[in-house]
Amino acid sequence: MALTLFSLGFAESTLGQKVTIMIIFAVAIAKANLILVYFMEVNHAASHWRVLYHLWVGVTGCLLILGHGLS
């Protein structure tokens, strides 16, 4: 819930639009990792699945941030 309020605070800030959206993407990546770990209990999965889940979230998030930053 705190991360959602953090995103809302940045959405209403006076930073540039590009920077704001990239920060919100970064917060969304953090939230996705928290959901994987605590709600989906990825920590109980085999180590190779844990690594793949975290890589998937990280790579997808980085591509979103990079793609938006270059546009």
Stockholm file with secondary structure:
# STOCKHOLM 1.0

chainA/1-71         MALTLFSLGFAESTLGQKVTIMIIFAVAIAKANLILVYFMEVNHAASHWRVLYHLWVGVTGCLLILGHGLS
#=GR chainA/1-71 SS CHHHHHHHHHHTSSSCHHHHHHHHHHHHHHHHHHIIIIISCGGGSCHHHHHHHHHHHHHHHHHHHHHHHHC
#=GC SS_cons        CHHHHHHHHHHTSSSCHHHHHHHHHHHHHHHHHHIIIIISCGGGSCHHHHHHHHHHHHHHHHHHHHHHHHC
//
